[in-house]
């Protein structure tokens, strides 16, 4: 199935593209898209002609004025409408709208009018249309101070700022990976209805989210302790929170070293949860790893020897390299959606300890091969 996604570099688009690329490589062929296509009718039409499914995610949440938000969103949809008509597209178009359709904002108005416009266009040609009514989405790599209060809170707390709760409303929330799964399900098993209202996973007060994130700050950042993650929501929120860490300057993270005549002792970490602790020896010149996880929390600690740990965010070409030495005990945590590896760069065997928040399950490993 040839699938084209507008807004591939946006928050939801990035997660949808990477999930398709790495979790479902045999089910879909991704058709490349650039935002400049909206300014070039020929390129946009060519993109549409290559697709059997289009997921229209491109949009604008903030601009110099509400009127500008309305105009830019509606312009994107009218451009896509023209390309669909020119290409005589008879495939399946999924349009990402919002719960804000029900409100009075110009953003919500633009989404609703765009949905109606594109549905009429597709119906007139004989294709399939699904309007996705999406609640508040949160997850790793969402832009702060833009369209998610969770992202803004995470960024501010990690930077020692104090977020303010302007309105302590109860907000419907859905994790971005859950939304991606629902989009893929709508593609694989299209509904007879032209509107699919996607339900949130939970309703939570803004103040409750802030309190949870402050707990993460106190435990993980201030006390080197993995907090209790007793629900999927807490795990998802924790992975979201730590995606805002400045990994360039945080790692390697030096551990406190207590020395006496016997040698030295370093506490690796404290945890309020279980998980799997392990260690490995690696011969000089050997590299381990080259894989990534989409949900697991993992820590590498060099105990003895010299190592280079490298990581790269999926979809990016930027590689982060960290040099660790067992004489100065330190660790690196692996963010989700970062492929990573470990190389022994010394002359003696390397001893590395590992911790991961769930034991390895061969039936659900959450481990995907990708060269750093």
LUMZAZA-549812 format. One record per residue (C-alpha): x, y, z. Coordinates in steps of 0.001 Angstrom, whole numbers, plus 524288, in hexadecimal, padded with zeros to 5 digits. Layout:
LUMZAZA-549812
<atom><u>X</u><v>Y</v><w>Z</w></atom>
...
***
This chain:
LUMZAZA-549812
<atom><u>80000</u><v>80000</v><w>80000</w></atom>
<atom><u>805DA</u><v>80D0D</v><w>7FBE3</w></atom>
<atom><u>80394</u><v>816FB</v><w>80695</w></atom>
<atom><u>8066B</u><v>8257F</v><w>805FF</w></atom>
<atom><u>806B4</u><v>82DD4</v><w>8123A</w></atom>
<atom><u>80640</u><v>83C9A</v><w>8120E</w></atom>
<atom><u>80CF6</u><v>8429D</v><w>81DB7</w></atom>
<atom><u>816D2</u><v>8377A</v><w>81E9A</w></atom>
<atom><u>82003</u><v>83F92</v><w>82700</w></atom>
<atom><u>8158D</u><v>843FB</v><w>8307A</w></atom>
<atom><u>81309</u><v>83DC1</v><w>83DA7</w></atom>
<atom><u>808C0</u><v>833D1</v><w>83986</w></atom>
<atom><u>80E44</u><v>83252</v><w>82BCF</w></atom>
<atom><u>81BC9</u><v>82ECC</v><w>830C4</w></atom>
<atom><u>8166B</u><v>82426</v><w>839A9</w></atom>
<atom><u>80D80</u><v>81EE1</v><w>82EFD</w></atom>
<atom><u>8188E</u><v>81E66</v><w>824FA</w></atom>
<atom><u>82259</u><v>817DC</v><w>82DF3</w></atom>
<atom><u>81853</u><v>80DE8</v><w>832BE</w></atom>
<atom><u>81518</u><v>80A2A</v><w>824C4</w></atom>
<atom><u>82360</u><v>809C2</v><w>820CF</w></atom>
<atom><u>82820</u><v>80136</v><w>82BE5</w></atom>
<atom><u>81C6F</u><v>7F9C1</v><w>8312E</w></atom>
<atom><u>814F3</u><v>7F750</v><w>82482</w></atom>
<atom><u>81F1A</u><v>7F7B7</v><w>81995</w></atom>
<atom><u>81863</u><v>7ECFA</v><w>811D4</w></atom>
<atom><u>80ACC</u><v>7F2F4</v><w>81277</w></atom>
<atom><u>80D1F</u><v>800B1</v><w>80D79</w></atom>
<atom><u>81592</u><v>80828</v><w>803FA</w></atom>
<atom><u>817A9</u><v>8161C</v><w>80882</w></atom>
<atom><u>816A7</u><v>82048</v><w>7FDB7</w></atom>
<atom><u>81FF4</u><v>82BB5</v><w>80080</w></atom>
<atom><u>819BB</u><v>838C9</v><w>8037E</w></atom>
<atom><u>81F60</u><v>84667</v><w>80566</w></atom>
<atom><u>817BF</u><v>85217</v><w>80A85</w></atom>
<atom><u>81C48</u><v>859C2</v><w>7FEA1</w></atom>
<atom><u>8131A</u><v>85137</v><w>7F687</w></atom>
<atom><u>807D4</u><v>859BD</v><w>7FB32</w></atom>
<atom><u>80DEF</u><v>8650B</v><w>7F3C3</w></atom>
<atom><u>80FDD</u><v>85D3D</v><w>7E73F</w></atom>
<atom><u>803A6</u><v>85791</v><w>7E111</w></atom>
<atom><u>80B63</u><v>84E8E</v><w>7D816</w></atom>
<atom><u>81311</u><v>8486B</v><w>7E33B</w></atom>
<atom><u>80705</u><v>84753</v><w>7EBD3</w></atom>
<atom><u>7FF61</u><v>840D0</v><w>7E0EE</w></atom>
<atom><u>80A95</u><v>83769</v><w>7DE49</w></atom>
<atom><u>80AB2</u><v>833DD</v><w>7ECB7</w></atom>
<atom><u>7FC0D</u><v>83123</v><w>7EC93</w></atom>
<atom><u>7FD13</u><v>828E9</v><w>7E042</w></atom>
<atom><u>806C9</u><v>81FB5</v><w>7E6DC</w></atom>
<atom><u>7FE26</u><v>81CF5</v><w>7F29E</w></atom>
<atom><u>7F370</u><v>8132D</v><w>7F568</w></atom>
<atom><u>7F1A9</u><v>81902</v><w>8030A</w></atom>
<atom><u>7F411</u><v>8270E</v><w>80757</w></atom>
<atom><u>7F45F</u><v>82B4E</v><w>8158B</w></atom>
<atom><u>7F313</u><v>83A15</v><w>815E0</w></atom>
<atom><u>7F992</u><v>83E56</v><w>82293</w></atom>
<atom><u>7FFD7</u><v>84B1F</v><w>81E4E</w></atom>
<atom><u>7FA69</u><v>856B8</v><w>8258A</w></atom>
<atom><u>7FD49</u><v>86324</v><w>82D21</w></atom>
<atom><u>7FA15</u><v>8645D</v><w>83B8E</w></atom>
<atom><u>7FFFC</u><v>871AE</v><w>83E27</w></atom>
<atom><u>80256</u><v>87DD3</v><w>835FF</w></atom>
<atom><u>80292</u><v>88C89</v><w>837A7</w></atom>
<atom><u>7F3C7</u><v>88C96</v><w>83917</w></atom>
<atom><u>7E839</u><v>8835B</v><w>839BF</w></atom>
<atom><u>7E42C</u><v>88827</v><w>82C66</w></atom>
<atom><u>7F17D</u><v>88425</v><w>82721</w></atom>
<atom><u>7EFEA</u><v>876AD</v><w>82D45</w></atom>
<atom><u>7E2D7</u><v>87535</v><w>8266F</w></atom>
<atom><u>7E7E3</u><v>879EE</v><w>81944</w></atom>
<atom><u>7F428</u><v>8717C</v><w>81937</w></atom>
<atom><u>7ED07</u><v>86507</v><w>81D00</w></atom>
<atom><u>7E23F</u><v>86715</v><w>81319</w></atom>
<atom><u>7EC2D</u><v>86A90</v><w>8087F</w></atom>
<atom><u>7F34C</u><v>85D99</v><w>80AA9</w></atom>
<atom><u>7E68F</u><v>8564B</v><w>808EE</w></atom>
<atom><u>7E289</u><v>85DA2</v><w>7FCBB</w></atom>
<atom><u>7EFF2</u><v>85AF9</v><w>7F6C0</w></atom>
<atom><u>7EE5B</u><v>84C82</v><w>7F990</w></atom>
<atom><u>7E07F</u><v>84D0B</v><w>7F41E</w></atom>
<atom><u>7E5A2</u><v>85247</v><w>7E727</w></atom>
<atom><u>7EFF9</u><v>847B6</v><w>7E61E</w></atom>
<atom><u>7E606</u><v>83D17</v><w>7E95C</w></atom>
<atom><u>7DCFD</u><v>841EE</v><w>7DE9B</w></atom>
<atom><u>7E806</u><v>84306</v><w>7D4B6</w></atom>
<atom><u>7ED10</u><v>83563</v><w>7D807</w></atom>
<atom><u>7DF20</u><v>82FEB</v><w>7D850</w></atom>
<atom><u>7E2DB</u><v>82957</v><w>7E524</w></atom>
<atom><u>7D9D4</u><v>81DF6</v><w>7E840</w></atom>
<atom><u>7E153</u><v>818B5</v><w>7F3E2</w></atom>
<atom><u>7DF25</u><v>81AA4</v><w>80270</w></atom>
<atom><u>7E139</u><v>8282C</v><w>8083F</w></atom>
<atom><u>7E20F</u><v>8297B</v><w>816FF</w></atom>
<atom><u>7E154</u><v>8374F</v><w>81C41</w></atom>
<atom><u>7E60D</u><v>83AC7</v><w>829EF</w></atom>
<atom><u>7DC2E</u><v>843B7</v><w>8304A</w></atom>
<atom><u>7DAA0</u><v>84735</v><w>83E91</w></atom>
<atom><u>7D152</u><v>84715</v><w>84A1A</w></atom>
<atom><u>7D242</u><v>855DE</v><w>848B2</w></atom>
<atom><u>7C8A2</u><v>854B2</v><w>83D66</w></atom>
<atom><u>7BE58</u><v>85577</v><w>84809</w></atom>
<atom><u>7C366</u><v>8626C</v><w>84D53</w></atom>
<atom><u>7C389</u><v>87073</v><w>848C8</w></atom>
<atom><u>7D1DF</u><v>871E7</v><w>84501</w></atom>
<atom><u>7D5B0</u><v>8753C</v><w>8371E</w></atom>
<atom><u>7DEEA</u><v>86994</v><w>83784</w></atom>
<atom><u>7D360</u><v>86097</v><w>83A2F</w></atom>
<atom><u>7CB80</u><v>86760</v><w>82F9A</w></atom>
<atom><u>7D68E</u><v>86562</v><w>825BB</w></atom>
<atom><u>7D76F</u><v>856F6</v><w>82924</w></atom>
<atom><u>7C8CD</u><v>854C7</v><w>827C9</w></atom>
<atom><u>7C7A3</u><v>85C3A</v><w>81AFD</w></atom>
<atom><u>7D392</u><v>85522</v><w>81598</w></atom>
<atom><u>7CDC8</u><v>84807</v><w>81949</w></atom>
<atom><u>7C0E8</u><v>84B22</v><w>8128A</w></atom>
<atom><u>7C7F0</u><v>85077</v><w>80685</w></atom>
<atom><u>7D0AF</u><v>84497</v><w>804CE</w></atom>
<atom><u>7C5AC</u><v>83B01</v><w>80753</w></atom>
<atom><u>7BD7C</u><v>84124</v><w>7FC92</w></atom>
<atom><u>7C920</u><v>840F5</v><w>7F36F</w></atom>
<atom><u>7CC1E</u><v>83292</v><w>7F5B8</w></atom>
<atom><u>7BDD5</u><v>82EA6</v><w>7F4D9</w></atom>
<atom><u>7BC57</u><v>835AC</v><w>7E7D2</w></atom>
<atom><u>7C7AF</u><v>82DD0</v><w>7E231</w></atom>
<atom><u>7C3D2</u><v>820BA</v><w>7E80C</w></atom>
<atom><u>7CE74</u><v>81EED</v><w>7F242</w></atom>
<atom><u>7CDE2</u><v>81BDB</v><w>800C3</w></atom>
<atom><u>7CE3C</u><v>82648</v><w>80B6D</w></atom>
<atom><u>7D058</u><v>8256A</v><w>81A12</w></atom>
<atom><u>7D028</u><v>8316C</v><w>822AD</w></atom>
<atom><u>7D7BE</u><v>82EC7</v><w>82F2E</w></atom>
<atom><u>7D2DA</u><v>8369B</v><w>83AD0</w></atom>
<atom><u>7DEC4</u><v>8367A</v><w>843B7</w></atom>
<atom><u>7DF8D</u><v>83A11</v><w>8523B</w></atom>
<atom><u>7EB53</u><v>83FF0</v><w>85933</w></atom>
<atom><u>7F782</u><v>83836</v><w>8557C</w></atom>
<atom><u>803E9</u><v>8374A</v><w>85D88</w></atom>
<atom><u>8109A</u><v>82FD9</v><w>85C25</w></atom>
<atom><u>81F35</u><v>83105</v><w>8597F</w></atom>
<atom><u>82487</u><v>83BF3</v><w>850EF</w></atom>
<atom><u>8185E</u><v>84469</v><w>850A3</w></atom>
<atom><u>81C18</u><v>852C3</v><w>84F52</w></atom>
<atom><u>81AE4</u><v>85A41</v><w>85C18</w></atom>
<atom><u>81375</u><v>86722</v><w>85CD5</w></atom>
<atom><u>80BE1</u><v>8632E</v><w>850CB</w></atom>
<atom><u>80032</u><v>85A30</v><w>851A0</w></atom>
<atom><u>8021C</u><v>85149</v><w>85D6C</w></atom>
<atom><u>80204</u><v>855AF</v><w>86B84</w></atom>
<atom><u>808DF</u><v>848E5</v><w>86F01</w></atom>
<atom><u>81469</u><v>84C67</v><w>86646</w></atom>
<atom><u>814F7</u><v>85A1C</v><w>86BF0</w></atom>
<atom><u>81497</u><v>85501</v><w>879EE</w></atom>
<atom><u>81F5A</u><v>84B05</v><w>87732</w></atom>
<atom><u>82849</u><v>85507</v><w>87102</w></atom>
<atom><u>82661</u><v>85F0E</v><w>87BC6</w></atom>
<atom><u>82833</u><v>85567</v><w>886F9</w></atom>
<atom><u>834AB</u><v>84FB4</v><w>8813E</w></atom>
<atom><u>839E5</u><v>85D97</v><w>87FAD</w></atom>
<atom><u>836B4</u><v>860C6</v><w>88DF6</w></atom>
<atom><u>82B60</u><v>86996</v><w>88A70</w></atom>
<atom><u>81E43</u><v>8691C</v><w>89126</w></atom>
<atom><u>812AF</u><v>866B0</v><w>8880B</w></atom>
<atom><u>805F0</u><v>86D33</v><w>88B5B</w></atom>
<atom><u>7F8A1</u><v>866BC</v><w>88AFA</w></atom>
<atom><u>7F047</u><v>87122</v><w>884A0</w></atom>
<atom><u>7E3EA</u><v>868F4</v><w>88458</w></atom>
<atom><u>7E349</u><v>85C3D</v><w>88C05</w></atom>
<atom><u>7DA71</u><v>8558E</v><w>88249</w></atom>
<atom><u>7D8AD</u><v>846FB</v><w>88090</w></atom>
<atom><u>7DF1E</u><v>8442C</v><w>87388</w></atom>
<atom><u>7DD28</u><v>8385F</v><w>86AA5</w></atom>
<atom><u>7EA8A</u><v>8329E</v><w>86779</w></atom>
<atom><u>7EF6B</u><v>82882</v><w>85DC9</w></atom>
<atom><u>7FD84</u><v>823CA</v><w>85C7F</w></atom>
<atom><u>80332</u><v>82607</v><w>84F00</w></atom>
<atom><u>80665</u><v>81796</v><w>84CB8</w></atom>
<atom><u>7F84C</u><v>81424</v><w>84FB4</w></atom>
<atom><u>7F3BA</u><v>81E18</v><w>845C0</w></atom>
<atom><u>7FD18</u><v>81873</v><w>83BA3</w></atom>
<atom><u>7F76D</u><v>80AEB</v><w>83DFF</w></atom>
<atom><u>7E9AB</u><v>8102A</v><w>83C40</w></atom>
<atom><u>7ED6D</u><v>816C5</v><w>82F70</w></atom>
<atom><u>7F37E</u><v>80A3C</v><w>82A61</w></atom>
<atom><u>7E76E</u><v>8029E</v><w>82E7A</w></atom>
<atom><u>7DECC</u><v>80C59</v><w>8271F</w></atom>
<atom><u>7E72E</u><v>80A0B</v><w>81B13</w></atom>
<atom><u>7E728</u><v>7FB42</v><w>81C2D</w></atom>
<atom><u>7D8B2</u><v>7FA33</v><w>81F91</w></atom>
<atom><u>7D197</u><v>80631</v><w>81A54</w></atom>
<atom><u>7C4C5</u><v>8099A</v><w>820D9</w></atom>
<atom><u>7B846</u><v>80BFC</v><w>81949</w></atom>
<atom><u>7B73D</u><v>818FE</v><w>82045</w></atom>
<atom><u>7BE30</u><v>824DB</v><w>81AD7</w></atom>
<atom><u>7C11A</u><v>829C9</v><w>82899</w></atom>
<atom><u>7C912</u><v>82267</v><w>832AA</w></atom>
<atom><u>7C8E7</u><v>82896</v><w>8401B</w></atom>
<atom><u>7D4FC</u><v>82392</v><w>846FD</w></atom>
<atom><u>7D2CF</u><v>821CB</v><w>8557A</w></atom>
<atom><u>7DCC1</u><v>8261F</v><w>85FAA</w></atom>
<atom><u>7E314</u><v>81C2B</v><w>86895</w></atom>
<atom><u>7DFF0</u><v>82401</v><w>874B7</w></atom>
<atom><u>7DB0D</u><v>830DD</v><w>879FD</w></atom>
<atom><u>7E4B4</u><v>83773</v><w>88315</w></atom>
<atom><u>7E588</u><v>84496</v><w>889D3</w></atom>
<atom><u>7F060</u><v>84DA8</v><w>8859C</w></atom>
<atom><u>7F4F5</u><v>84EBD</v><w>893B5</w></atom>
<atom><u>7F622</u><v>83FE2</v><w>894A9</w></atom>
<atom><u>7FF18</u><v>83F89</v><w>888D9</w></atom>
<atom><u>80766</u><v>84A51</v><w>88EB2</w></atom>
<atom><u>8084E</u><v>8431F</v><w>89BB1</w></atom>
<atom><u>80CA5</u><v>83694</v><w>894F2</w></atom>
<atom><u>8170A</u><v>83DA0</v><w>88CF8</w></atom>
<atom><u>81C32</u><v>84428</v><w>89944</w></atom>
<atom><u>81D79</u><v>836AC</v><w>89F6C</w></atom>
<atom><u>8258B</u><v>83264</v><w>893B1</w></atom>
<atom><u>82E2F</u><v>83E57</v><w>89552</w></atom>
<atom><u>83059</u><v>83BD0</v><w>8A3D0</w></atom>
<atom><u>83333</u><v>82D56</v><w>8A232</w></atom>
<atom><u>839C5</u><v>82BE0</v><w>894ED</w></atom>
<atom><u>840CB</u><v>838DA</v><w>8934D</w></atom>
<atom><u>843CA</u><v>83CA3</v><w>8A158</w></atom>
<atom><u>845CA</u><v>82F4E</v><w>8A7CC</w></atom>
<atom><u>849D7</u><v>82605</v><w>89CD3</w></atom>
<atom><u>83E2E</u><v>81D47</v><w>89FBE</w></atom>
<atom><u>8352A</u><v>816EF</v><w>895E4</w></atom>
<atom><u>82776</u><v>819FE</v><w>89AFC</w></atom>
<atom><u>81C98</u><v>81026</v><w>89CB8</w></atom>
<atom><u>815D6</u><v>80E9D</v><w>88FA0</w></atom>
<atom><u>80A01</u><v>806AB</v><w>8937D</w></atom>
<atom><u>8011A</u><v>809DE</v><w>8880F</w></atom>
<atom><u>802FF</u><v>80B1F</v><w>87974</w></atom>
<atom><u>7FF95</u><v>8198E</v><w>87ACB</w></atom>
<atom><u>80AA6</u><v>81BB7</v><w>8848E</w></atom>
<atom><u>81459</u><v>81485</v><w>87BC9</w></atom>
<atom><u>81009</u><v>81C26</v><w>86FC6</w></atom>
<atom><u>810AD</u><v>828FA</v><w>87722</w></atom>
<atom><u>81E3C</u><v>82587</v><w>87C65</w></atom>
<atom><u>82348</u><v>8226B</v><w>86EB3</w></atom>
<atom><u>81D59</u><v>82F37</v><w>86A34</w></atom>
<atom><u>823BF</u><v>836A2</v><w>8756A</w></atom>
<atom><u>8315E</u><v>8315F</v><w>8730E</w></atom>
<atom><u>830B3</u><v>8341D</v><w>8646A</w></atom>
<atom><u>832B3</u><v>84275</v><w>8680F</w></atom>
<atom><u>83FBD</u><v>8401E</v><w>86ED3</w></atom>
<atom><u>84B8D</u><v>846E4</v><w>86902</w></atom>
<atom><u>852F9</u><v>83A6A</v><w>865CB</w></atom>
<atom><u>85E46</u><v>8422A</v><w>8600B</w></atom>
<atom><u>861C1</u><v>847A0</v><w>86D65</w></atom>
<atom><u>85BFA</u><v>83D74</v><w>87693</w></atom>
<atom><u>8641D</u><v>831B6</v><w>87271</w></atom>
<atom><u>86CF1</u><v>82B82</v><w>87663</w></atom>
<atom><u>86758</u><v>82D51</v><w>88420</w></atom>
<atom><u>871EB</u><v>82BBE</v><w>88E71</w></atom>
<atom><u>86EC2</u><v>8230B</v><w>89A0F</w></atom>
<atom><u>8737C</u><v>825E3</v><w>8A7B9</w></atom>
<atom><u>87FA8</u><v>81DE8</v><w>8AAC4</w></atom>
<atom><u>882D9</u><v>81980</v><w>8B8B4</w></atom>
<atom><u>890FB</u><v>814CF</v><w>8B9EC</w></atom>
<atom><u>8989B</u><v>80E1F</v><w>8C4F5</w></atom>
<atom><u>8A384</u><v>80415</v><w>8C658</w></atom>
<atom><u>89AD6</u><v>7F97E</v><w>8C0A8</w></atom>
<atom><u>897E7</u><v>8009D</v><w>8B42B</w></atom>
<atom><u>88BE2</u><v>808AB</v><w>8B125</w></atom>
<atom><u>87D2E</u><v>807B8</v><w>8B124</w></atom>
<atom><u>8736E</u><v>80EA0</v><w>8A851</w></atom>
<atom><u>864CD</u><v>80D76</v><w>8A95B</w></atom>
<atom><u>85FBF</u><v>80ACE</v><w>89BC4</w></atom>
<atom><u>851CE</u><v>80F20</v><w>89DE8</w></atom>
<atom><u>8460E</u><v>80E4E</v><w>8A6A4</w></atom>
<atom><u>838F9</u><v>809EA</v><w>8A19D</w></atom>
<atom><u>82B1A</u><v>80957</v><w>8A67D</w></atom>
<atom><u>82807</u><v>7FEDC</v><w>89C89</w></atom>
<atom><u>82DC7</u><v>7F1C8</v><w>89864</w></atom>
<atom><u>832EB</u><v>7EF6C</v><w>88ADC</w></atom>
<atom><u>83F01</u><v>7E817</v><w>88660</w></atom>
<atom><u>84D00</u><v>7EA56</v><w>88AC5</w></atom>
<atom><u>857EE</u><v>7E407</v><w>882D8</w></atom>
<atom><u>86612</u><v>7E5A6</v><w>87ECF</w></atom>
<atom><u>86ED2</u><v>7E1DC</v><w>87380</w></atom>
<atom><u>87D0B</u><v>7E0BD</v><w>86FF8</w></atom>
<atom><u>8811B</u><v>7E5EF</v><w>862A6</w></atom>
<atom><u>88E21</u><v>7E32B</v><w>85C31</w></atom>
<atom><u>8966E</u><v>7EE57</v><w>856B3</w></atom>
<atom><u>8915F</u><v>7F3B8</v><w>849CF</w></atom>
<atom><u>88441</u><v>7ECDF</v><w>84AD4</w></atom>
<atom><u>87750</u><v>7F42C</v><w>8496A</w></atom>
<atom><u>86A93</u><v>7EFCD</v><w>84FA6</w></atom>
<atom><u>85CD2</u><v>7F4B7</v><w>84D60</w></atom>
<atom><u>8585A</u><v>7FC87</v><w>84174</w></atom>
<atom><u>84A1A</u><v>7FBD9</v><w>84538</w></atom>
<atom><u>83F99</u><v>80462</v><w>84B45</w></atom>
<atom><u>83398</u><v>80316</v><w>853D4</w></atom>
<atom><u>82664</u><v>809D3</v><w>852F4</w></atom>
<atom><u>82252</u><v>8088B</v><w>86132</w></atom>
<atom><u>82D6D</u><v>8033B</v><w>8699C</w></atom>
<atom><u>83546</u><v>80B34</v><w>87352</w></atom>
<atom><u>84383</u><v>806D4</v><w>8730C</w></atom>
<atom><u>85074</u><v>80AAD</v><w>87972</w></atom>
<atom><u>85E80</u><v>806FB</v><w>875B7</w></atom>
<atom><u>86910</u><v>807EC</v><w>8804B</w></atom>
<atom><u>87774</u><v>805A8</v><w>87D48</w></atom>
<atom><u>87D98</u><v>7FE6A</v><w>888B9</w></atom>
<atom><u>88B19</u><v>7FB83</v><w>88353</w></atom>
<atom><u>8922C</u><v>7FF1C</v><w>876DB</w></atom>
<atom><u>89019</u><v>809BB</v><w>86CC5</w></atom>
<atom><u>883E0</u><v>80ADE</v><w>86472</w></atom>
<atom><u>87D9B</u><v>8134A</v><w>85A2D</w></atom>
<atom><u>86ED5</u><v>813B9</v><w>85A98</w></atom>
<atom><u>8684D</u><v>81936</v><w>84E79</w></atom>
<atom><u>85A16</u><v>81C87</v><w>84C2B</w></atom>
<atom><u>85210</u><v>82268</v><w>84142</w></atom>
<atom><u>843DC</u><v>82664</v><w>8411D</w></atom>
<atom><u>83C51</u><v>81EAB</v><w>836FC</w></atom>
<atom><u>83A0A</u><v>82729</v><w>82B13</w></atom>
<atom><u>845DA</u><v>82FB9</v><w>82E1E</w></atom>
<atom><u>853E6</u><v>82F2D</v><w>8294C</w></atom>
<atom><u>859B7</u><v>8356D</v><w>83590</w></atom>
<atom><u>8619C</u><v>82BB7</v><w>83DB2</w></atom>
<atom><u>86497</u><v>82E5E</v><w>84C03</w></atom>
<atom><u>87122</u><v>827F7</v><w>8510A</w></atom>
<atom><u>874B3</u><v>82657</v><w>85F61</w></atom>
<atom><u>881B5</u><v>82196</v><w>864C9</w></atom>
<atom><u>880DF</u><v>81A30</v><w>87199</w></atom>
<atom><u>88BD8</u><v>81503</v><w>87A1A</w></atom>
<atom><u>88A8D</u><v>80B26</v><w>8851A</w></atom>
<atom><u>8942D</u><v>81334</v><w>88D24</w></atom>
<atom><u>889D3</u><v>81DD4</v><w>88DBA</w></atom>
<atom><u>87CF7</u><v>8163C</v><w>88EDE</w></atom>
<atom><u>87253</u><v>81C65</v><w>886AC</w></atom>
<atom><u>86619</u><v>818CD</v><w>87F2F</w></atom>
<atom><u>85E3A</u><v>81BFF</v><w>8731F</w></atom>
<atom><u>84F7C</u><v>81A1A</v><w>87235</w></atom>
<atom><u>8498A</u><v>81605</v><w>8653C</w></atom>
<atom><u>83DF7</u><v>81E71</v><w>860ED</w></atom>
<atom><u>8334B</u><v>81722</v><w>859CD</w></atom>
<atom><u>83405</u><v>81825</v><w>84AF9</w></atom>
<atom><u>842DD</u><v>819E3</v><w>84BB2</w></atom>
<atom><u>84ADA</u><v>80F05</v><w>8458D</w></atom>
<atom><u>85702</u><v>80C80</v><w>84DB6</w></atom>
<atom><u>86355</u><v>80461</v><w>84E8D</w></atom>
<atom><u>86EF5</u><v>801DA</v><w>85776</w></atom>
<atom><u>87D22</u><v>80049</v><w>852E4</w></atom>
<atom><u>888FB</u><v>7FC14</v><w>85AC6</w></atom>
<atom><u>89352</u><v>8063A</v><w>8574C</w></atom>
<atom><u>89D37</u><v>8019D</v><w>8614F</w></atom>
<atom><u>8A77A</u><v>7F6E5</v><w>8616D</w></atom>
<atom><u>8A14F</u><v>7EE90</v><w>86C19</w></atom>
<atom><u>893FA</u><v>7E81F</v><w>86D55</w></atom>
<atom><u>888EB</u><v>7F1B5</v><w>86FD3</w></atom>
<atom><u>87F6B</u><v>7EF09</v><w>87AF0</w></atom>
<atom><u>8723E</u><v>7F59D</v><w>87991</w></atom>
<atom><u>8664F</u><v>7F4B2</v><w>88250</w></atom>
<atom><u>858AE</u><v>7F686</v><w>87CE8</w></atom>
<atom><u>84B55</u><v>7F92E</v><w>8827A</w></atom>
<atom><u>83E85</u><v>7F8CF</v><w>87B03</w></atom>
<atom><u>830EF</u><v>7FAB2</v><w>88072</w></atom>
<atom><u>82B47</u><v>7EDEA</v><w>87B6F</w></atom>
<atom><u>8310A</u><v>7E045</v><w>879F1</w></atom>
<atom><u>833E5</u><v>7DBED</v><w>86C17</w></atom>
<atom><u>82836</u><v>7D543</v><w>865C5</w></atom>
<atom><u>82B4D</u><v>7CE6B</v><w>858C4</w></atom>
<atom><u>81CE1</u><v>7CF2E</v><w>8550B</w></atom>
<atom><u>81CB0</u><v>7DDF5</v><w>85706</w></atom>
<atom><u>82ADE</u><v>7E292</v><w>8572A</w></atom>
<atom><u>828AE</u><v>7F0E0</v><w>85362</w></atom>
<atom><u>83635</u><v>7F06E</v><w>84D38</w></atom>
<atom><u>83830</u><v>7F4E5</v><w>83F2F</w></atom>
<atom><u>844EE</u><v>7F3F6</v><w>83796</w></atom>
<atom><u>84A77</u><v>80093</v><w>83217</w></atom>
<atom><u>858C6</u><v>80459</v><w>83018</w></atom>
<atom><u>85C67</u><v>81096</v><w>837B1</w></atom>
***
